[in-house]
């Protein structure tokens, strides 16, 4: 039984060790400004279109479902409040989870995994270059930064999409919709959503860098590491989302 757990426990230990090294070396981001910009653009490029394509169906689904419920209880004028609450507190962070883990993190893992199997990482260490400072820190910082931007984009698409769908297709009064946007969604909810998105981006970046740096074998193993990155990132991010949502509700309602 203990031998069965050796590999998973070793992996958890290596991941936390890399995470601590990354946090301790985060000041290196100021010396890796160009790499940070390049990685931010790289992640944004592979994530932007996917974010828009995923955010629109989520928006339509949430608005359609909530508007039906509000009509049934005679509160259709509150559709703006419902759309804003859904977009900011749930749709934004959840779509960010899907895109950052499914597009950005996999791209990072594939890049670092290819470097690892070509022994570029070993060569850097021989030359005295720390891979954590040179490669991991700018990628984790870029993943966090892009996740914050994507969350803002999804929230904007969510509210605008909810407005268009509700007003044009479900006959909601446009003035009532706009008036209700800030009814129950304010700065606190927006800050909580941005905190979620930032942590999601950081965690996805850490998982991707770990799987990329610790891959062993050949190209097939890099593909397996990319698949594992998606699974592990989704699992971790959904757990973190649940915990942060529970904590945020308690703080905002205190």
KOLPA-281605 format. One record per residue (C-alpha): residue number from 1; z, y, x. Coordinates in steps of 0.05 Angstrom, whole numbers, plus 5000, padded with zeros to 4 digits. Example, Ala and Ser with C-alpha at 12.3 -4.5 7.8 and 13.67 -1.06 7.14 Angstrom:
[rec 1; [5156; 4910; 5246]]
[rec 2; [5143; 4979; 5273]]
***
This chain:
[rec 1; [5000; 5000; 5000]]
[rec 2; [5018; 5048; 5056]]
[rec 3; [4953; 5033; 5093]]
[rec 4; [4914; 5048; 5030]]
[rec 5; [4946; 5117; 5028]]
[rec 6; [4936; 5131; 5102]]
[rec 7; [4867; 5162; 5095]]
[rec 8; [4882; 5207; 5034]]
[rec 9; [4948; 5231; 5064]]
[rec 10; [4914; 5245; 5131]]
[rec 11; [4860; 5284; 5094]]
[rec 12; [4912; 5326; 5057]]
[rec 13; [4948; 5340; 5122]]
[rec 14; [4884; 5361; 5157]]
[rec 15; [4865; 5406; 5099]]
[rec 16; [4932; 5442; 5098]]
[rec 17; [4932; 5448; 5174]]
[rec 18; [4862; 5480; 5171]]
[rec 19; [4885; 5525; 5114]]
[rec 20; [4945; 5550; 5154]]
[rec 21; [4902; 5561; 5215]]
[rec 22; [4853; 5601; 5172]]
[rec 23; [4907; 5644; 5142]]
[rec 24; [4938; 5657; 5210]]
[rec 25; [4869; 5675; 5239]]
[rec 26; [4846; 5719; 5181]]
[rec 27; [4849; 5781; 5224]]
[rec 28; [4787; 5754; 5260]]
[rec 29; [4747; 5778; 5200]]
[rec 30; [4746; 5847; 5231]]
[rec 31; [4710; 5819; 5293]]
[rec 32; [4663; 5777; 5250]]
[rec 33; [4637; 5832; 5205]]
[rec 34; [4564; 5814; 5212]]
[rec 35; [4578; 5741; 5198]]
[rec 36; [4618; 5761; 5137]]
[rec 37; [4561; 5803; 5110]]
[rec 38; [4510; 5748; 5124]]
[rec 39; [4553; 5695; 5089]]
[rec 40; [4568; 5741; 5030]]
[rec 41; [4494; 5752; 5019]]
[rec 42; [4479; 5678; 5029]]
[rec 43; [4531; 5657; 4976]]
[rec 44; [4510; 5713; 4928]]
[rec 45; [4437; 5693; 4935]]
[rec 46; [4449; 5621; 4916]]
[rec 47; [4499; 5639; 4861]]
[rec 48; [4471; 5700; 4825]]
[rec 49; [4417; 5669; 4782]]
[rec 50; [4460; 5609; 4766]]
[rec 51; [4516; 5656; 4744]]
[rec 52; [4471; 5692; 4695]]
[rec 53; [4442; 5628; 4667]]
[rec 54; [4510; 5597; 4656]]
[rec 55; [4545; 5660; 4631]]
[rec 56; [4496; 5673; 4574]]
[rec 57; [4505; 5605; 4539]]
[rec 58; [4581; 5609; 4548]]
[rec 59; [4580; 5678; 4517]]
[rec 60; [4539; 5656; 4457]]
[rec 61; [4583; 5596; 4446]]
[rec 62; [4648; 5634; 4449]]
[rec 63; [4623; 5692; 4406]]
[rec 64; [4591; 5646; 4354]]
[rec 65; [4654; 5603; 4347]]
[rec 66; [4703; 5661; 4345]]
[rec 67; [4661; 5702; 4296]]
[rec 68; [4658; 5643; 4247]]
[rec 69; [4733; 5637; 4250]]
[rec 70; [4743; 5712; 4241]]
[rec 71; [4696; 5714; 4182]]
[rec 72; [4735; 5657; 4149]]
[rec 73; [4800; 5696; 4153]]
[rec 74; [4768; 5763; 4134]]
[rec 75; [4776; 5795; 4203]]
[rec 76; [4703; 5802; 4226]]
[rec 77; [4718; 5873; 4252]]
[rec 78; [4761; 5841; 4306]]
[rec 79; [4702; 5806; 4338]]
[rec 80; [4700; 5857; 4394]]
[rec 81; [4773; 5842; 4412]]
[rec 82; [4759; 5767; 4410]]
[rec 83; [4696; 5773; 4453]]
[rec 84; [4731; 5816; 4505]]
[rec 85; [4792; 5770; 4508]]
[rec 86; [4749; 5708; 4515]]
[rec 87; [4702; 5738; 4567]]
[rec 88; [4756; 5769; 4611]]
[rec 89; [4811; 5716; 4608]]
[rec 90; [4771; 5651; 4603]]
[rec 91; [4695; 5655; 4607]]
[rec 92; [4694; 5699; 4670]]
[rec 93; [4741; 5657; 4712]]
[rec 94; [4714; 5590; 4686]]
[rec 95; [4641; 5608; 4701]]
[rec 96; [4663; 5633; 4769]]
[rec 97; [4695; 5565; 4781]]
[rec 98; [4632; 5528; 4763]]
[rec 99; [4585; 5571; 4804]]
[rec 100; [4628; 5582; 4866]]
[rec 101; [4645; 5508; 4871]]
[rec 102; [4577; 5482; 4848]]
[rec 103; [4531; 5529; 4887]]
[rec 104; [4567; 5569; 4939]]
[rec 105; [4616; 5516; 4965]]
[rec 106; [4563; 5462; 4969]]
[rec 107; [4518; 5508; 5010]]
[rec 108; [4575; 5523; 5058]]
[rec 109; [4592; 5449; 5065]]
[rec 110; [4520; 5429; 5078]]
[rec 111; [4513; 5483; 5131]]
[rec 112; [4577; 5465; 5168]]
[rec 113; [4566; 5390; 5159]]
[rec 114; [4497; 5395; 5191]]
[rec 115; [4527; 5433; 5250]]
[rec 116; [4582; 5381; 5257]]
[rec 117; [4537; 5320; 5260]]
[rec 118; [4493; 5357; 5311]]
[rec 119; [4557; 5366; 5353]]
[rec 120; [4551; 5442; 5351]]
[rec 121; [4624; 5447; 5332]]
[rec 122; [4645; 5405; 5392]]
[rec 123; [4601; 5448; 5437]]
[rec 124; [4634; 5511; 5411]]
[rec 125; [4703; 5483; 5426]]
[rec 126; [4681; 5464; 5496]]
[rec 127; [4658; 5536; 5507]]
[rec 128; [4726; 5561; 5484]]
[rec 129; [4702; 5587; 5417]]
[rec 130; [4750; 5574; 5359]]
[rec 131; [4709; 5546; 5300]]
[rec 132; [4763; 5570; 5251]]
[rec 133; [4756; 5643; 5273]]
[rec 134; [4681; 5640; 5285]]
[rec 135; [4658; 5599; 5224]]
[rec 136; [4714; 5586; 5174]]
[rec 137; [4746; 5654; 5166]]
[rec 138; [4682; 5693; 5150]]
[rec 139; [4659; 5639; 5101]]
[rec 140; [4725; 5636; 5064]]
[rec 141; [4728; 5713; 5062]]
[rec 142; [4656; 5716; 5037]]
[rec 143; [4670; 5663; 4983]]
[rec 144; [4730; 5702; 4959]]
[rec 145; [4692; 5768; 4958]]
[rec 146; [4632; 5740; 4922]]
[rec 147; [4677; 5706; 4871]]
[rec 148; [4709; 5773; 4854]]
[rec 149; [4640; 5804; 4844]]
[rec 150; [4615; 5745; 4802]]
[rec 151; [4676; 5749; 4757]]
[rec 152; [4661; 5822; 4743]]
[rec 153; [4588; 5805; 4729]]
[rec 154; [4607; 5749; 4681]]
[rec 155; [4657; 5793; 4644]]
[rec 156; [4603; 5847; 4635]]
[rec 157; [4552; 5796; 4611]]
[rec 158; [4604; 5766; 4565]]
[rec 159; [4621; 5831; 4530]]
[rec 160; [4549; 5856; 4526]]
[rec 161; [4523; 5788; 4504]]
[rec 162; [4578; 5783; 4452]]
[rec 163; [4560; 5852; 4426]]
[rec 164; [4485; 5836; 4420]]
[rec 165; [4496; 5767; 4389]]
[rec 166; [4550; 5790; 4341]]
[rec 167; [4515; 5854; 4318]]
[rec 168; [4443; 5830; 4315]]
[rec 169; [4452; 5758; 4291]]
[rec 170; [4518; 5757; 4255]]
[rec 171; [4519; 5825; 4223]]
[rec 172; [4582; 5852; 4255]]
[rec 173; [4592; 5927; 4251]]
[rec 174; [4575; 5955; 4321]]
[rec 175; [4627; 6011; 4316]]
[rec 176; [4682; 5962; 4298]]
[rec 177; [4661; 5915; 4354]]
[rec 178; [4665; 5970; 4407]]
[rec 179; [4730; 5997; 4379]]
[rec 180; [4763; 5929; 4384]]
[rec 181; [4744; 5914; 4457]]
[rec 182; [4807; 5945; 4486]]
[rec 183; [4852; 5925; 4427]]
[rec 184; [4885; 5865; 4461]]
[rec 185; [4849; 5864; 4529]]
[rec 186; [4871; 5915; 4579]]
[rec 187; [4881; 5926; 4653]]
[rec 188; [4932; 5870; 4659]]
[rec 189; [4884; 5817; 4634]]
[rec 190; [4828; 5843; 4679]]
[rec 191; [4873; 5842; 4740]]
[rec 192; [4895; 5771; 4724]]
[rec 193; [4822; 5749; 4717]]
[rec 194; [4806; 5780; 4785]]
[rec 195; [4865; 5746; 4817]]
[rec 196; [4842; 5680; 4789]]
[rec 197; [4771; 5691; 4813]]
[rec 198; [4795; 5710; 4883]]
[rec 199; [4839; 5649; 4889]]
[rec 200; [4782; 5605; 4862]]
[rec 201; [4734; 5632; 4914]]
[rec 202; [4784; 5624; 4970]]
[rec 203; [4802; 5553; 4950]]
[rec 204; [4729; 5532; 4941]]
[rec 205; [4713; 5561; 5010]]
[rec 206; [4770; 5524; 5042]]
[rec 207; [4750; 5458; 5011]]
[rec 208; [4678; 5468; 5031]]
[rec 209; [4695; 5486; 5103]]
[rec 210; [4743; 5427; 5109]]
[rec 211; [4692; 5376; 5083]]
[rec 212; [4638; 5406; 5128]]
[rec 213; [4679; 5408; 5192]]
[rec 214; [4710; 5339; 5184]]
[rec 215; [4648; 5300; 5163]]
[rec 216; [4634; 5239; 5206]]
[rec 217; [4569; 5201; 5212]]
[rec 218; [4499; 5223; 5198]]
[rec 219; [4458; 5260; 5145]]
[rec 220; [4479; 5211; 5090]]
[rec 221; [4552; 5228; 5103]]
[rec 222; [4536; 5302; 5098]]
[rec 223; [4507; 5289; 5029]]
[rec 224; [4570; 5251; 5009]]
[rec 225; [4613; 5308; 5035]]
[rec 226; [4574; 5358; 4992]]
[rec 227; [4585; 5314; 4930]]
[rec 228; [4659; 5308; 4947]]
[rec 229; [4664; 5383; 4955]]
[rec 230; [4642; 5394; 4883]]
[rec 231; [4690; 5342; 4856]]
[rec 232; [4751; 5364; 4896]]
[rec 233; [4737; 5438; 4885]]
[rec 234; [4731; 5428; 4809]]
[rec 235; [4795; 5387; 4806]]
[rec 236; [4835; 5438; 4847]]
[rec 237; [4806; 5499; 4812]]
[rec 238; [4819; 5474; 4742]]
[rec 239; [4891; 5458; 4761]]
[rec 240; [4900; 5527; 4791]]
[rec 241; [4868; 5559; 4730]]
[rec 242; [4918; 5524; 4684]]
[rec 243; [4978; 5545; 4726]]
[rec 244; [4955; 5617; 4734]]
[rec 245; [4939; 5623; 4660]]
[rec 246; [5009; 5599; 4641]]
[rec 247; [5042; 5646; 4692]]
[rec 248; [4998; 5705; 4672]]
[rec 249; [5013; 5696; 4597]]
[rec 250; [5088; 5697; 4612]]
[rec 251; [5082; 5759; 4655]]
[rec 252; [5037; 5798; 4608]]
[rec 253; [5080; 5781; 4548]]
[rec 254; [5146; 5796; 4583]]
***
